[in-house]
Amino acid sequence: MNDSWRFPGEEILYHSYQDWILLILVLGLLFLIYSYYLKPLYFTRLFNSVFNQTATSKLIAEQNSLTTRISGSLNIVFYVNSALILFLIIQRFDFNVYFDNEPMQLLVLFIGIPLFFNLRIILYHFVGWVTKHVDLQFQYLSYWMILNKFFGLLLIPFLFLILYLPHEYQIWAIYGGLGVYSLLFLAKLFRGLQISIKNNISLFSIILYLCALEILPVGMLIKYLAS
């Protein structure tokens, strides 16, 4: 059931799912604040790792029970926020999905997104084992996981904007979130090229890998959403 109210001359639609999504976001923020309180330096290093390969190596090397717990927590934030933004995109564009029930849609996303990313992790490890480049694959995979954590944090303001902006302006918040994802995706490809070139991997192998494991899945997702 939808109601509408007006704010500075614009129509803002109210949806029942806004309340429980807001609750999830607030709980997530409290969770992040607590994690930051435990080790603020981890978040600084996470930010630096996005842009600096040396900082990435230092962050990966810093393994203890606290950093492992915070890292796992940020992975959960990424999965939850990715599910939320996909859910809001489905609602905004009224995509035809198998489940009409909104909580069921979100539940499927909560289960499907971690499953999808963990299957890709297994695939990355398999490719590293087959090509006998396990160490290089680990470097690339670690950077990918760092980007996912960073993206999960960056999604928070976009989620609030999509949730409460007037209907006609929500599209810009969605484009902003997708734009951030695109930039991080390019950063991921660039780091992969850096690692490959530094270790004398053939150009053909690089192109084959990028097409099979990076570009193709994204292209298939875009084609599905467009259809």
C-alpha positions in Angstrom: 0.0 0.0 0.0 1.4 3.4 -1.0 0.7 6.8 0.3 2.1 10.1 -1.0 3.0 13.4 0.6 4.5 16.5 -0.8 7.8 18.1 0.1 9.1 21.4 -1.4 6.6 21.0 -4.3 7.7 17.5 -5.2 5.7 14.3 -4.8 7.4 11.7 -2.7 5.9 8.2 -2.6 6.0 6.2 0.6 6.4 2.5 0.3 6.0 0.0 3.2 9.5 -1.4 2.6 11.2 1.9 3.4 10.7 1.4 7.1 12.4 -2.0 7.4 15.2 -1.0 4.9 15.8 2.1 7.1 16.1 -0.2 10.1 18.6 -2.4 8.3 20.7 0.7 7.3 20.6 2.1 10.9 21.7 -1.2 12.4 24.4 -1.5 9.7 25.7 2.0 10.6 25.8 1.2 14.3 27.7 -2.0 13.4 30.2 0.0 11.4 30.7 2.6 14.2 31.4 -0.2 16.6 33.9 -1.7 14.1 35.6 1.6 13.6 35.8 2.1 17.4 37.6 -1.2 17.7 40.3 -0.4 15.1 40.0 3.0 13.2 43.4 2.4 11.6 42.0 -0.5 9.6 39.5 1.8 7.8 42.3 4.2 7.0 44.4 1.4 5.5 41.4 0.1 3.7 40.9 3.5 2.0 44.6 3.7 1.1 44.7 0.2 -0.3 42.2 1.1 -3.0 44.7 3.5 -4.6 48.1 2.2 -3.5 49.5 -1.3 -4.1 52.0 -1.1 -1.3 49.2 -0.3 1.2 47.2 -3.2 -0.2 50.1 -5.6 0.6 50.4 -4.2 4.1 46.7 -4.6 4.7 46.7 -8.2 3.5 49.8 -9.0 5.6 48.1 -7.6 8.8 46.3 -10.7 9.9 45.0 -11.1 13.4 41.7 -12.0 15.1 40.5 -8.4 15.3 41.3 -7.5 11.7 39.8 -10.8 10.5 36.6 -10.1 12.4 36.4 -6.5 11.0 37.1 -7.7 7.5 34.4 -10.3 7.8 32.0 -7.7 9.1 32.7 -5.4 6.1 32.1 -8.3 3.8 28.6 -8.7 5.3 28.0 -4.9 4.9 28.9 -5.2 1.2 26.6 -8.2 0.7 23.7 -6.5 2.5 24.1 -3.1 0.9 24.5 -4.7 -2.6 21.3 -6.6 -2.0 19.5 -3.4 -0.8 20.5 -1.3 -3.8 19.5 -4.1 -6.3 16.2 -4.4 -4.5 15.6 -0.6 -4.7 16.6 -0.7 -8.4 14.0 -3.5 -9.0 11.4 -1.4 -7.3 12.3 1.9 -9.0 12.2 0.4 -12.5 9.5 -2.1 -11.7 11.5 -5.0 -13.1 9.6 -8.2 -13.8 11.0 -10.7 -11.2 9.8 -14.2 -10.2 8.7 -13.1 -6.7 6.1 -10.4 -6.3 6.4 -10.4 -2.6 8.9 -7.7 -1.6 10.4 -9.4 1.5 10.9 -12.5 -0.5 12.7 -10.6 -3.2 15.1 -9.2 -0.7 15.6 -12.6 1.0 16.5 -14.1 -2.4 19.0 -11.2 -2.9 20.4 -11.7 0.6 21.1 -15.3 -0.2 21.9 -15.0 -3.9 24.6 -12.3 -3.7 26.9 -13.9 -1.1 26.4 -17.2 -3.0 27.4 -15.6 -6.3 30.5 -13.8 -5.0 31.7 -16.9 -3.1 31.3 -19.1 -6.2 33.4 -16.5 -8.0 36.0 -16.7 -5.3 36.2 -20.5 -5.7 36.4 -20.0 -9.5 39.3 -17.5 -9.0 41.2 -20.0 -6.9 40.6 -22.7 -9.4 41.9 -20.6 -12.3 45.0 -19.8 -10.2 45.5 -23.5 -9.5 45.1 -24.5 -13.2 47.4 -21.7 -14.5 49.9 -22.3 -11.6 49.7 -18.7 -10.6 48.1 -19.2 -7.2 50.1 -16.3 -5.6 49.2 -13.9 -8.3 45.6 -14.9 -8.2 45.6 -14.4 -4.4 46.9 -10.8 -4.9 44.2 -10.0 -7.4 41.5 -11.7 -5.3 42.6 -9.8 -2.2 42.4 -6.5 -4.0 39.0 -7.4 -5.3 37.8 -8.1 -1.8 39.1 -4.8 -0.6 37.2 -3.0 -3.4 34.1 -4.8 -2.4 34.4 -3.6 1.2 35.0 -0.1 0.1 32.1 -0.2 -2.3 29.8 -1.5 0.5 30.7 1.6 2.6 30.2 4.0 -0.3 26.8 2.6 -1.0 25.4 3.8 2.3 24.7 7.5 1.3 23.3 6.4 -2.1 20.9 4.0 -0.4 19.6 6.8 1.8 19.2 9.0 -1.3 17.4 6.4 -3.3 15.1 5.6 -0.3 13.9 9.2 0.4 14.6 11.4 -2.7 11.5 12.4 -4.8 10.7 9.7 -7.3 12.1 11.7 -10.3 15.4 12.3 -8.6 16.1 8.8 -7.4 17.4 7.9 -10.8 20.4 10.2 -10.3 21.3 8.5 -7.0 21.1 5.1 -8.8 23.3 6.4 -11.6 25.7 7.7 -9.0 25.9 4.3 -7.3 26.4 2.5 -10.6 29.1 5.1 -11.6 31.0 4.4 -8.4 30.8 0.7 -9.1 32.1 1.3 -12.7 35.1 3.2 -11.5 36.0 0.5 -8.9 35.5 -2.1 -11.6 38.0 -0.3 -13.8 40.4 0.1 -10.9 40.1 -3.7 -10.4 41.0 -4.4 -14.1 43.9 -1.9 -13.9 45.3 -3.6 -10.8 44.9 -7.0 -12.6 46.9 -5.6 -15.5 49.6 -4.2 -13.2 50.0 -7.6 -11.5 50.0 -9.5 -14.8 52.5 -7.2 -16.6 54.8 -7.1 -13.6 54.9 -10.9 -13.6 55.3 -11.3 -17.4 51.9 -12.9 -18.0 51.2 -13.0 -21.8 48.8 -10.4 -23.2 46.6 -13.2 -24.7 46.2 -14.8 -21.3 45.3 -11.4 -19.7 42.7 -10.7 -22.4 41.2 -14.2 -22.2 41.0 -14.0 -18.4 39.4 -10.5 -18.3 36.8 -11.5 -20.9 35.9 -14.8 -19.3 35.9 -13.8 -15.6 35.3 -10.1 -15.5 33.7 -8.5 -18.6 31.4 -11.4 -19.6 29.5 -11.7 -16.2 29.0 -7.9 -16.1 27.8 -7.8 -19.7 25.4 -10.6 -19.1 24.0 -8.8 -16.0 23.5 -5.6 -18.1 21.8 -7.5 -20.9 19.4 -9.2 -18.4 18.5 -5.8 -16.7 18.1 -4.2 -20.1 15.7 -6.9 -21.3 
